[in-house]
Amino acid sequence: MAERKDLLVSTLGDEVGEIVPGMRSLPHHHMVLVTDISLDERGPVMTLLRRLGISHEVLSLDPLDLTGSAMLIERKVQEHKDRGWRVRVDITGGRKLLSDAATLAALSTGAELCCFESGIRRFPLLAAMGVREALPGDLAEFLVCQRWPVPLKDVRAKGKGDPLPSMLRRMKRMDLIRLDEGVGAPMLRLTERGRACLDWIIRMKELSGSSE
């Protein structure tokens, strides 16, 4: 049986030390450096990787395009996952936009997130959730604007032409909501995937209005 391979995706700013803890701590057969700066082939980062014999590539991103950057990282991660690789994403280095884009891609593909800013921080609860930020626009807007949880009786009381029941059925098929029939009245609540999607949509709205 072939050995399962490991991919390490690391965000990088202008300090080689940003990627060293991840390289030391996380297994990897290949490394993808995610950066928004130009890397000199004779600079300290590339020199270190060559000296250590680490298989690597550089993924250059547009610092002004968070969504596009996240999609590029996601595509790279998914290519390896489709071939059976394990993927870990180290978001220690680089600017906040890089970390956000890499985190978004990790959530989208179910990769494990790691951070080494103040000791190792790994986020296994985020692994394998398969959260996709790129929801249909109407669903994304509904997810943000709707008050959660939704009482089931309110849904049943809607008229035939009301869009609420249809929206909720679509969300249920995408595993964004679940029916809670526990204590009290039955409620439609967000799943972990739904909460993660809501959190990222809100964060992206905040980022798009910031100067960074």
Backbone bond lengths (Angstrom), bond angles and torsions (degrees), N, CA, C in turn:
res aa  C-N    CA-C-N  psi(-1)  N-CA   C-N-CA  omega(-1)  CA-C   N-CA-C  phi
1 M - - - 1.465 - - 1.526 109.32 -
2 A 1.316 117.33 131.28 1.464 121.56 -177.35 1.524 110.62 -67.05
3 E 1.337 114.85 143.96 1.459 120.73 178.21 1.523 109.66 -68.45
4 R 1.331 115.81 135.13 1.457 119.52 177.26 1.522 108.81 -75.88
5 K 1.328 116.62 132.88 1.454 120.83 -175.58 1.522 111.74 -96.24
6 D 1.338 114.42 159.82 1.466 121.61 -177.45 1.521 110.18 -120.11
7 L 1.333 114.99 135.20 1.460 121.89 174.56 1.521 108.95 -110.89
8 L 1.317 115.93 134.45 1.462 121.68 174.40 1.527 108.69 -113.65
9 V 1.319 115.76 121.62 1.465 121.93 176.19 1.526 106.93 -107.28
10 S 1.322 117.32 120.43 1.462 121.45 -176.13 1.521 111.31 -124.81
11 T 1.334 116.66 128.79 1.457 120.21 173.64 1.528 108.67 -78.16
12 L 1.326 115.82 143.96 1.464 120.47 -172.73 1.515 110.73 -138.37
13 G 1.346 115.06 131.96 1.458 121.09 172.43 1.517 109.38 -98.78
14 D 1.327 116.32 -120.53 1.462 118.83 -178.52 1.524 112.79 -116.90
15 E 1.345 117.46 16.05 1.458 120.90 -179.07 1.522 109.76 -123.03
16 V 1.319 117.76 124.32 1.456 121.27 -179.91 1.525 111.29 -62.34
17 G 1.344 116.36 -28.88 1.459 120.36 -179.25 1.516 113.86 -63.76
18 E 1.338 117.69 -16.63 1.459 120.63 -179.07 1.528 112.51 -67.64
19 I 1.320 117.41 -28.57 1.457 120.05 -176.28 1.526 113.25 -101.95
20 V 1.332 117.47 -10.56 1.463 120.19 -175.27 1.530 113.09 -64.98
21 P 1.355 120.75 -46.08 1.469 118.89 179.96 1.528 113.31 -57.67
22 G 1.331 116.65 -40.65 1.455 119.61 179.02 1.520 111.77 -66.48
23 M 1.328 116.46 -40.35 1.459 120.74 178.92 1.525 110.65 -62.66
24 R 1.330 116.29 -36.92 1.464 120.52 -178.79 1.525 111.83 -75.24
25 S 1.325 116.89 -34.80 1.463 120.81 -168.84 1.519 115.14 -98.01
26 L 1.331 117.67 -24.50 1.458 120.47 -172.24 1.527 110.72 -113.16
27 P 1.330 117.85 129.72 1.464 119.70 179.89 1.520 111.24 -65.55
28 H 1.318 116.31 143.15 1.463 119.20 179.26 1.523 110.90 -159.78
29 H 1.315 114.91 136.88 1.456 121.74 172.04 1.532 110.36 -98.12
30 H 1.298 115.93 -19.59 1.459 121.62 179.12 1.524 107.46 -150.30
31 M 1.330 116.00 150.47 1.458 121.37 -175.71 1.526 109.66 -130.37
32 V 1.322 115.59 135.66 1.462 121.39 175.06 1.524 107.78 -113.82
33 L 1.331 116.44 118.91 1.460 121.61 176.69 1.526 108.18 -91.39
34 V 1.323 115.87 121.44 1.463 121.77 179.58 1.521 107.91 -102.88
35 T 1.325 116.95 118.67 1.460 119.40 -174.27 1.525 111.02 -148.34
36 D 1.330 115.47 159.13 1.461 120.52 174.63 1.528 110.66 -116.88
37 I 1.338 115.96 17.87 1.461 120.59 176.45 1.528 108.93 -120.24
38 S 1.312 116.25 162.72 1.463 121.45 178.01 1.525 108.82 -83.64
39 L 1.328 116.07 127.61 1.462 120.83 -178.95 1.524 110.22 -100.01
40 D 1.325 114.87 124.52 1.458 121.52 177.61 1.527 109.22 -76.83
41 E 1.328 117.37 128.17 1.467 121.07 179.77 1.531 111.65 -59.21
42 R 1.336 116.20 -23.54 1.465 119.59 178.97 1.520 112.10 -100.41
43 G 1.326 116.68 4.59 1.459 120.91 -179.82 1.519 112.25 -75.17
44 P 1.348 116.61 174.24 1.474 120.66 -174.30 1.531 113.97 -63.59
45 V 1.339 118.16 -35.17 1.466 119.80 -177.58 1.525 110.95 -67.20
46 M 1.332 116.55 -53.60 1.457 120.49 -177.38 1.527 111.58 -66.99
47 T 1.320 115.82 -35.25 1.470 119.90 177.48 1.520 110.90 -63.26
48 L 1.343 116.42 -43.54 1.464 120.34 179.37 1.526 111.31 -62.07
49 L 1.324 116.86 -45.35 1.459 120.22 -178.60 1.526 111.64 -62.88
50 R 1.326 116.16 -40.25 1.470 119.49 178.31 1.525 111.13 -66.29
51 R 1.321 116.57 -42.26 1.472 120.38 -178.90 1.521 110.82 -63.88
52 L 1.328 116.59 -35.59 1.464 120.48 179.80 1.523 112.67 -83.63
53 G 1.325 116.43 -7.43 1.453 120.06 179.96 1.520 113.52 69.17
54 I 1.336 117.27 31.92 1.466 121.43 -177.62 1.519 110.41 -87.90
55 S 1.320 116.21 123.53 1.464 121.20 174.66 1.523 107.98 -65.48
56 H 1.335 117.05 128.54 1.462 118.73 -173.23 1.523 111.41 -154.39
57 E 1.304 114.34 164.72 1.461 122.94 171.73 1.521 108.03 -149.05
58 V 1.322 116.29 162.59 1.464 121.64 -178.73 1.520 108.70 -114.63
59 L 1.320 115.58 130.46 1.461 121.60 175.59 1.522 107.38 -110.66
60 S 1.336 116.69 106.60 1.460 121.70 -177.06 1.525 110.26 -89.63
61 L 1.328 116.31 131.54 1.459 121.78 -175.29 1.519 111.76 -117.90
62 D 1.316 114.91 157.63 1.457 122.26 174.52 1.525 108.05 -83.42
63 P 1.338 119.10 116.25 1.465 120.97 -176.34 1.524 113.91 -64.99
64 L 1.324 118.16 -12.61 1.465 121.04 -178.58 1.531 112.80 -100.25
65 D 1.319 117.14 -1.93 1.471 120.29 -174.56 1.522 109.69 -123.15
66 L 1.331 117.06 88.50 1.461 121.58 -178.45 1.520 111.41 -64.33
67 T 1.323 117.21 -48.85 1.461 120.36 -176.52 1.518 111.31 -64.26
68 G 1.340 116.55 -46.14 1.455 119.98 178.34 1.520 111.93 -61.58
69 S 1.343 116.26 -38.73 1.462 120.26 178.68 1.519 111.03 -64.52
70 A 1.329 116.30 -44.13 1.459 120.44 179.43 1.527 110.96 -61.81
71 M 1.332 116.65 -38.61 1.462 120.39 -179.58 1.525 111.35 -66.92
72 L 1.344 117.58 -37.65 1.459 120.89 177.73 1.527 111.06 -64.56
73 I 1.339 115.95 -43.94 1.469 119.57 178.41 1.523 110.07 -64.88
74 E 1.328 115.92 -43.95 1.463 120.51 -179.79 1.529 111.03 -57.86
75 R 1.334 116.07 -44.03 1.461 120.20 -179.16 1.526 110.72 -61.24
76 K 1.322 116.09 -42.88 1.463 120.31 -179.80 1.527 110.91 -64.83
77 V 1.333 116.28 -44.43 1.467 120.68 179.47 1.520 110.48 -63.59
78 Q 1.330 115.97 -45.58 1.457 119.47 -175.99 1.524 111.49 -65.24
79 E 1.331 117.43 -34.56 1.466 120.49 177.03 1.523 110.59 -56.60
80 H 1.327 116.17 -42.81 1.463 120.13 -178.92 1.523 111.11 -75.23
81 K 1.319 117.95 -40.09 1.463 119.96 178.36 1.522 111.06 -62.40
82 D 1.314 116.92 -35.79 1.465 120.27 178.59 1.528 111.69 -65.15
83 R 1.324 116.02 -22.71 1.464 120.31 178.12 1.525 111.63 -94.86
84 G 1.338 116.27 7.29 1.458 120.51 175.60 1.516 115.59 91.85
85 W 1.334 117.47 9.04 1.460 120.50 -179.68 1.531 110.56 -77.27
86 R 1.331 115.73 148.04 1.461 121.37 165.88 1.522 107.64 -83.98
87 V 1.326 116.63 142.32 1.466 119.84 -177.23 1.520 109.94 -128.85
88 R 1.328 115.37 132.49 1.456 121.95 172.96 1.526 108.43 -124.53
89 V 1.317 115.68 141.25 1.466 121.19 -176.41 1.528 108.53 -118.68
90 D 1.318 115.76 116.38 1.468 122.78 179.20 1.531 108.63 -97.65
91 I 1.328 116.55 113.99 1.467 121.02 -174.15 1.528 112.39 -102.20
92 T 1.345 116.55 22.19 1.464 120.25 -175.26 1.530 112.56 -66.31
93 G 1.319 117.71 -45.80 1.461 121.24 -169.71 1.517 114.16 -89.21
94 G 1.322 114.53 169.60 1.460 120.93 173.50 1.526 114.31 79.24
95 R 1.344 113.91 -179.88 1.452 120.48 -179.53 1.523 110.90 -74.35
96 K 1.320 114.57 168.02 1.459 120.89 -178.36 1.529 111.18 -58.57
97 L 1.332 117.61 -37.21 1.457 119.74 -179.63 1.523 110.69 -60.73
98 L 1.329 117.76 -40.87 1.456 120.30 178.91 1.516 110.97 -62.62
99 S 1.339 115.55 -45.69 1.462 119.24 179.67 1.520 111.60 -62.20
100 D 1.340 116.68 -41.20 1.467 119.86 179.22 1.522 111.44 -65.08
101 A 1.325 116.51 -42.70 1.466 119.96 179.71 1.520 110.72 -64.31
102 A 1.333 117.48 -42.71 1.463 121.00 -179.97 1.529 111.07 -67.66
103 T 1.334 116.79 -38.01 1.461 120.10 178.24 1.517 110.46 -65.28
104 L 1.317 115.90 -42.22 1.456 120.70 178.55 1.528 110.55 -60.31
105 A 1.327 116.71 -43.02 1.466 120.83 178.70 1.524 111.21 -65.79
106 A 1.334 116.58 -38.59 1.470 119.85 178.80 1.523 110.92 -64.29
107 L 1.333 116.22 -44.12 1.457 120.05 177.80 1.516 111.31 -61.30
108 S 1.316 115.66 -39.17 1.456 120.72 -177.09 1.520 112.29 -66.63
109 T 1.324 116.88 -32.23 1.464 120.72 -173.92 1.519 113.79 -106.27
110 G 1.332 117.23 -8.59 1.463 119.18 -178.00 1.511 113.78 81.75
111 A 1.338 118.04 20.09 1.466 120.94 176.74 1.524 109.71 -78.04
112 E 1.343 115.71 156.96 1.460 119.88 179.28 1.522 110.25 -82.95
113 L 1.334 116.30 138.15 1.463 122.71 178.81 1.517 110.55 -98.41
114 C 1.331 115.79 140.78 1.457 121.32 176.81 1.527 109.56 -138.05
115 C 1.340 115.70 151.52 1.463 120.80 177.14 1.514 108.19 -148.15
116 F 1.337 116.06 141.82 1.461 120.82 -174.82 1.527 112.32 -125.03
117 E 1.319 118.12 26.41 1.467 119.94 -174.69 1.518 112.12 -66.99
118 S 1.311 117.49 -39.57 1.476 120.25 178.31 1.524 107.48 -137.78
119 G 1.331 114.86 65.29 1.453 120.23 -173.15 1.510 109.34 88.21
120 I 1.309 115.87 164.26 1.461 119.42 -175.75 1.526 111.23 -68.10
121 R 1.316 115.92 133.28 1.461 122.80 174.48 1.521 107.12 -130.81
122 R 1.315 115.47 115.64 1.451 119.62 178.75 1.518 108.07 -117.50
123 F 1.307 115.63 147.90 1.454 120.96 -171.79 1.529 111.11 -122.24
124 P 1.337 117.77 68.77 1.466 119.53 -176.06 1.519 113.54 -64.81
125 L 1.328 118.64 -23.19 1.463 120.25 179.55 1.518 111.48 -64.99
126 L 1.316 117.02 -22.39 1.453 120.47 179.43 1.522 111.97 -86.06
127 A 1.320 117.28 -12.09 1.454 120.04 -176.31 1.521 111.48 -71.89
128 A 1.319 115.19 143.09 1.463 123.25 172.71 1.518 114.20 62.32
129 M 1.330 117.56 21.50 1.464 119.31 176.39 1.522 110.82 -82.87
130 G 1.326 117.00 -22.27 1.455 120.94 176.16 1.515 113.60 63.43
131 V 1.328 118.26 34.63 1.461 120.82 -177.83 1.515 110.32 -73.71
132 R 1.312 117.41 129.09 1.459 122.59 176.70 1.520 108.60 -106.98
133 E 1.348 115.98 120.42 1.465 118.62 177.20 1.523 110.40 -70.86
134 A 1.345 115.19 -32.29 1.463 119.45 -172.28 1.520 111.21 -78.40
135 L 1.307 116.61 63.79 1.463 121.57 175.24 1.528 109.24 -73.17
136 P 1.339 117.44 156.22 1.462 118.78 170.18 1.525 109.91 -53.62
137 G 1.328 116.43 141.21 1.463 120.51 -174.03 1.516 114.12 -54.31
138 D 1.346 117.45 -40.96 1.459 118.91 -178.47 1.523 111.84 -67.43
139 L 1.338 116.64 -36.44 1.460 119.33 178.21 1.522 111.72 -70.03
140 A 1.336 116.24 -40.23 1.466 119.74 178.64 1.523 110.60 -61.02
141 E 1.327 116.41 -43.75 1.465 120.44 -180.00 1.527 110.73 -65.70
142 F 1.322 116.35 -40.74 1.469 121.03 178.72 1.525 110.70 -64.05
143 L 1.333 116.12 -41.48 1.461 120.97 -179.95 1.523 111.14 -59.40
144 V 1.325 116.40 -39.73 1.465 120.78 -178.28 1.525 111.73 -75.95
145 C 1.317 117.23 -41.14 1.469 121.34 -172.18 1.526 113.46 -82.02
146 Q 1.328 117.54 -26.21 1.459 120.79 -176.61 1.527 111.17 -74.10
147 R 1.321 116.45 142.04 1.465 120.26 174.36 1.528 108.72 -85.47
148 W 1.342 115.97 130.73 1.457 121.77 -177.92 1.521 110.93 -115.14
149 P 1.345 116.74 143.87 1.462 130.06 -0.46 1.533 111.90 -78.36
150 V 1.333 115.72 168.64 1.461 121.84 -179.43 1.534 109.02 -108.89
151 P 1.335 118.51 120.54 1.469 119.61 177.34 1.528 110.66 -62.09
152 L 1.315 116.44 133.45 1.458 120.40 -178.38 1.526 111.36 -61.97
153 K 1.321 117.02 -32.34 1.468 120.34 -179.98 1.522 111.32 -64.36
154 D 1.343 117.28 -32.18 1.465 120.56 177.43 1.523 111.10 -66.57
155 V 1.328 116.49 -36.79 1.459 120.66 179.11 1.529 110.01 -67.62
156 R 1.330 116.08 -43.89 1.460 120.40 -178.54 1.528 111.89 -66.43
157 A 1.331 115.99 -23.91 1.465 119.67 -177.84 1.527 112.88 -82.99
158 K 1.339 117.29 -8.86 1.455 120.06 -177.82 1.530 111.23 -71.55
159 G 1.325 114.54 147.91 1.461 120.49 178.69 1.513 111.95 -72.45
160 K 1.323 116.21 171.03 1.455 122.76 -174.62 1.529 112.32 -61.65
161 G 1.328 117.29 -34.86 1.468 119.57 -177.61 1.515 114.54 -90.13
162 D 1.315 118.35 0.16 1.464 120.85 -178.23 1.537 110.18 -71.91
163 P 1.340 118.32 134.72 1.469 120.81 -176.87 1.531 114.49 -76.50
164 L 1.346 118.13 -13.37 1.465 120.58 -174.15 1.530 113.14 -57.64
165 P 1.344 119.69 -52.21 1.476 118.23 -178.85 1.521 113.27 -58.63
166 S 1.337 117.29 -39.32 1.462 120.44 179.97 1.522 111.10 -65.14
167 M 1.334 117.08 -43.22 1.463 121.15 178.07 1.525 110.72 -60.00
168 L 1.316 115.99 -43.70 1.461 120.05 -177.91 1.529 111.62 -67.48
169 R 1.314 117.06 -35.46 1.466 119.31 176.81 1.529 110.56 -64.51
170 R 1.322 117.26 -41.43 1.465 120.73 177.40 1.528 110.75 -62.56
171 M 1.322 116.45 -41.51 1.462 120.49 179.60 1.523 111.06 -66.01
172 K 1.329 116.45 -36.43 1.469 120.27 178.33 1.526 110.26 -64.52
173 R 1.331 117.55 -41.57 1.466 120.83 179.14 1.527 111.65 -64.22
174 M 1.331 116.53 -28.14 1.462 121.00 -179.74 1.530 112.05 -92.54
175 D 1.334 116.40 7.88 1.467 121.86 179.69 1.527 112.27 59.87
176 L 1.322 116.39 37.89 1.465 121.10 177.03 1.526 111.54 -95.35
177 I 1.322 117.21 -23.63 1.462 121.05 179.70 1.528 109.30 -134.10
178 R 1.329 115.49 161.48 1.463 121.88 176.89 1.522 108.55 -142.21
179 L 1.311 116.53 157.21 1.457 121.82 177.64 1.512 109.03 -91.04
180 D 1.316 116.16 124.94 1.463 122.69 177.82 1.525 108.32 -108.30
181 E 1.315 115.97 110.26 1.460 121.33 179.93 1.518 111.41 -108.64
182 G 1.311 116.07 29.74 1.463 121.55 -179.50 1.521 111.95 -73.70
183 V 1.322 115.78 -137.90 1.464 121.30 -178.36 1.530 109.93 -66.55
184 G 1.332 116.07 134.35 1.461 120.48 178.34 1.516 111.84 86.21
185 A 1.311 114.81 -164.44 1.472 121.17 -177.14 1.527 110.57 -70.43
186 P 1.349 117.87 145.46 1.472 120.83 176.75 1.530 111.15 -59.48
187 M 1.322 115.22 135.90 1.462 120.87 -177.09 1.524 109.69 -131.62
188 L 1.323 116.22 148.81 1.461 122.43 170.89 1.526 107.58 -96.50
189 R 1.325 115.80 115.80 1.461 121.49 -176.02 1.528 110.63 -116.67
190 L 1.324 114.91 156.28 1.457 120.06 176.05 1.523 110.18 -71.15
191 T 1.328 115.76 138.49 1.461 121.02 171.88 1.530 108.80 -78.50
192 E 1.333 116.40 178.96 1.470 119.40 175.36 1.526 109.85 -59.49
193 R 1.319 115.79 -40.45 1.460 119.80 178.34 1.523 110.62 -63.05
194 G 1.328 116.36 -43.72 1.459 120.25 179.64 1.517 112.46 -62.55
195 R 1.335 116.04 -42.64 1.475 119.70 179.33 1.521 110.88 -65.57
196 A 1.351 116.58 -38.84 1.462 119.95 179.00 1.525 110.92 -65.31
197 C 1.332 116.37 -42.41 1.467 119.78 178.11 1.526 110.92 -62.28
198 L 1.325 116.31 -44.37 1.462 120.45 179.61 1.519 110.47 -61.40
199 D 1.318 116.73 -44.43 1.459 120.91 -179.75 1.522 110.88 -59.79
200 W 1.345 117.25 -43.35 1.455 119.55 -177.28 1.515 113.41 -73.39
201 I 1.313 116.80 -33.57 1.466 118.69 176.47 1.524 110.02 -64.52
202 I 1.330 116.37 -42.66 1.463 120.79 178.74 1.526 110.39 -63.53
203 R 1.332 116.35 -43.92 1.465 120.05 -179.63 1.525 110.77 -63.84
204 M 1.327 116.72 -39.86 1.458 119.10 -179.77 1.522 111.07 -67.12
205 K 1.326 117.56 -36.42 1.457 120.29 176.02 1.522 110.17 -62.72
206 E 1.345 116.20 -40.28 1.459 120.06 179.02 1.526 110.44 -66.36
207 L 1.337 116.17 -42.38 1.457 120.28 -179.26 1.513 112.20 -64.95
208 S 1.341 116.48 -38.79 1.458 119.18 -178.05 1.519 111.71 -67.22
209 G 1.345 116.44 -19.86 1.447 119.73 177.89 1.515 113.76 -96.43
210 S 1.359 115.95 -1.33 1.470 119.14 -178.39 1.519 109.09 -93.00
211 S 1.287 116.03 170.87 1.464 122.18 -179.06 1.508 112.38 -86.95
212 E 1.347 116.64 -11.42 1.465 118.62 -176.56 1.504 110.65 -77.33
